[in-house]
Amino acid sequence: MSEQMYHPGLEGVIAGETAISTIAGGSGLRYRGYAIEDLAREATFEEVAYLILHTELPTPDQLKDFRGRLIENAPITSDILKFLRTVPRTTPIMDFLRTGASALAHWDSEAGDTSHDAQLRKAERLLAKLPTIMAAHRRLQQSKEPVQPDPKKSYAANILWMLKRKQPSEALERAMDISLTLYAEHEFNASTFTARVITSTLSDLHSSVAGAIGALKGPLHGGANERVMEVLAQVGSPENAEPWIREALANKTRIMGFGHRVYKDGDPRARFLKPICQQLAVETHNESLEETAEVIERIVVEEKGLPPNLDWPSARLYHYMGLDVAIYTPLFVVSRVTGWAAHIIEQMDNNRLIRPRSRYIGPEPRDWVPLAERA
Ligand SMILES: CC(C)(COP(=O)(O)OP(=O)(O)OC[C@H]1O[C@@H](n2cnc3c(N)ncnc32)[C@H](O)[C@@H]1OP(=O)(O)O)[C@@H](O)C(=O)NCCC(=O)NCCS
């Protein structure tokens, strides 16, 4: 194998084929051919999830049935709730979701069935249940009783309902819906690739999703949206933004929410979300935080040429929605499970074991030394 074939971090390497999404030319994002901006503007998250999982946009009847299946599968049984209550309340929600995705397999009668149709049914059940267990754990952490989903509410509205037991405003529901659409799928990112590697051994869907959650948790991937909020809290005010960011850059600090492996000219999801974020900031009287973010963004772009990624505006969006930082990356999970599941199904339908090679940089061949002769 030629040395030239080695690309650290697999940067620029085409590691497989997919019909699910494309980052066209490194600047635009499309799910199954549809521009992300059209989907976020026009469709609900349920339509987008259906598109990603079932390959086409749903007809009104298909959407009604899909919503029905999500609603039917969203509540958790008393067995599962009993199990969830045994997890220590101090467990971070991402760790809990990793365990939860795995645990749900024990109550899924098709857990070991990796046929195309069974995988789709399991994907829908996971999509339906993950917000319920996420919200249940969050409420138990806050010494509050879990809230069951409301069958009359949309997927987005139910997340807010189960977290807060409060009817969300239309603006908050729409903001949540848009963020779910923007996070739903992103071709061969680290967590999706993890899911595909696990699936390529012919393992089951729940195992692949549990592995993907572990990959998403890291601060260079999904964990960045929580770190963004920590940065903004540390900066404190628009006046402090410029000295803070100049010092951070001088100290070579990695600024969370900026840079991307593929989008070198800017993340289209961040561009789309920014005005929505600004609008929600006005509605919720958070203009000062927007100003702080604007100063940081301008200087990082000027000094480092690094545009913001989706996590930069979405962290603020969630803050304006009154959500705790601890829930930001878990929200990424409940959306991205659609993308993961579609990739798992695509991989299984046309599988080849993913098993690359490594370049050896260890010691030259050595002679065996018996234990007694080792100093
Ligand atoms: C996303 C990310 C991991 C992609 O990184 P990558 O393609 O591996 O690029 P590198 O880490 O090699 O960075 C290339 C250069 O840009 C700099 N850089 C990249 N992202 C940076 C950031 N967020 N803040 C400051 N500098 C950054 C690196 O220090 C490096 O500079 P150098 O060449 O002088 O050493 C990286 O941009 C990052 O860590 N961003 C912050 C975390 C984040 O927001 N993640 C969410 C991604 S959607």
The ligand as a Tripos MOL2 file, in Angstrom:
@<TRIPOS>MOLECULE
LIG
   48    50     1     0     0
SMALL
NO_CHARGES

@<TRIPOS>ATOM
      1 C1        -14.2300   21.1520   13.7900 C.3       1 LIG1
      2 C2        -12.7140   21.0090   13.8600 C.3       1 LIG1
      3 C3        -12.3600   19.8270   14.7720 C.3       1 LIG1
      4 C4        -12.1880   20.7580   12.4440 C.3       1 LIG1
      5 O1        -10.8590   20.7410   12.5420 O.3       1 LIG1
      6 P1         -9.8180   20.1700   11.4700 P.3       1 LIG1
      7 O2        -10.3650   20.0730   10.1270 O.co2     1 LIG1
      8 O3         -9.2510   18.9360   12.0750 O.co2     1 LIG1
      9 O4         -8.8140   21.3550   11.4780 O.3       1 LIG1
     10 P2         -7.5910   21.5110   12.4470 P.3       1 LIG1
     11 O5         -7.9480   21.1400   13.8460 O.co2     1 LIG1
     12 O6         -6.4530   20.7830   11.8100 O.co2     1 LIG1
     13 O7         -7.3600   23.0770   12.3730 O.3       1 LIG1
     14 C5         -6.6960   23.7460   11.3100 C.3       1 LIG1
     15 C6         -6.1440   25.0560   11.8450 C.3       1 LIG1
     16 O8         -7.2100   25.9080   12.2470 O.3       1 LIG1
     17 C7         -7.1690   26.1490   13.6570 C.3       1 LIG1
     18 N1         -8.5220   26.0040   14.1820 N.ar      1 LIG1
     19 C8         -9.4740   25.1640   13.7480 C.ar      1 LIG1
     20 N2        -10.5960   25.3330   14.4510 N.ar      1 LIG1
     21 C9        -10.3210   26.3010   15.3510 C.ar      1 LIG1
     22 C10       -11.1000   26.9130   16.3480 C.ar      1 LIG1
     23 N3        -12.3450   26.5540   16.5670 N.pl3     1 LIG1
     24 N4        -10.5180   27.8750   17.0930 N.ar      1 LIG1
     25 C11        -9.2530   28.2620   16.8790 C.ar      1 LIG1
     26 N5         -8.4670   27.7150   15.9350 N.ar      1 LIG1
     27 C12        -9.0080   26.7470   15.1860 C.ar      1 LIG1
     28 C13        -6.2640   25.0840   14.2190 C.3       1 LIG1
     29 O9         -5.6430   25.4740   15.4230 O.3       1 LIG1
     30 C14        -5.2890   24.8890   13.0960 C.3       1 LIG1
     31 O10        -4.3760   25.9410   13.1230 O.3       1 LIG1
     32 P3         -2.8070   25.6920   12.8220 P.3       1 LIG1
     33 O11        -2.8010   25.1950   11.4090 O.co2     1 LIG1
     34 O12        -2.2050   27.0340   13.0280 O.co2     1 LIG1
     35 O13        -2.3830   24.6580   13.8170 O.co2     1 LIG1
     36 C15       -12.0780   22.3130   14.4270 C.3       1 LIG1
     37 O14       -12.3830   23.4080   13.5900 O.3       1 LIG1
     38 C16       -12.5140   22.5830   15.8580 C.2       1 LIG1
     39 O15       -11.9280   22.0390   16.7910 O.2       1 LIG1
     40 N6        -13.5540   23.4450   16.0730 N.am      1 LIG1
     41 C17       -14.0440   23.7040   17.4060 C.3       1 LIG1
     42 C18       -14.9880   22.5970   17.8380 C.3       1 LIG1
     43 C19       -16.3110   22.6760   17.1350 C.2       1 LIG1
     44 O16       -16.9030   23.7450   17.0170 O.2       1 LIG1
     45 N7        -16.7980   21.5120   16.7080 N.am      1 LIG1
     46 C20       -18.0710   21.3970   16.0330 C.3       1 LIG1
     47 C21       -17.8560   20.9950   14.6090 C.3       1 LIG1
     48 S1        -19.3750   21.0310   13.6960 S.3       1 LIG1
@<TRIPOS>BOND
     1     1     2 1
     2     2     3 1
     3     2     4 1
     4     2    36 1
     5     4     5 1
     6     5     6 1
     7     6     7 2
     8     6     8 1
     9     6     9 1
    10     9    10 1
    11    10    11 2
    12    10    12 1
    13    10    13 1
    14    13    14 1
    15    14    15 1
    16    15    16 1
    17    15    30 1
    18    16    17 1
    19    17    18 1
    20    17    28 1
    21    18    19 ar
    22    18    27 ar
    23    19    20 ar
    24    20    21 ar
    25    21    22 ar
    26    21    27 ar
    27    22    23 1
    28    22    24 ar
    29    24    25 ar
    30    25    26 ar
    31    26    27 ar
    32    28    29 1
    33    28    30 1
    34    30    31 1
    35    31    32 1
    36    32    33 2
    37    32    34 1
    38    32    35 1
    39    36    37 1
    40    36    38 1
    41    38    39 2
    42    38    40 1
    43    40    41 1
    44    41    42 1
    45    42    43 1
    46    43    44 2
    47    43    45 1
    48    45    46 1
    49    46    47 1
    50    47    48 1
@<TRIPOS>SUBSTRUCTURE
     1 LIG1         1 GROUP 0 **** ****
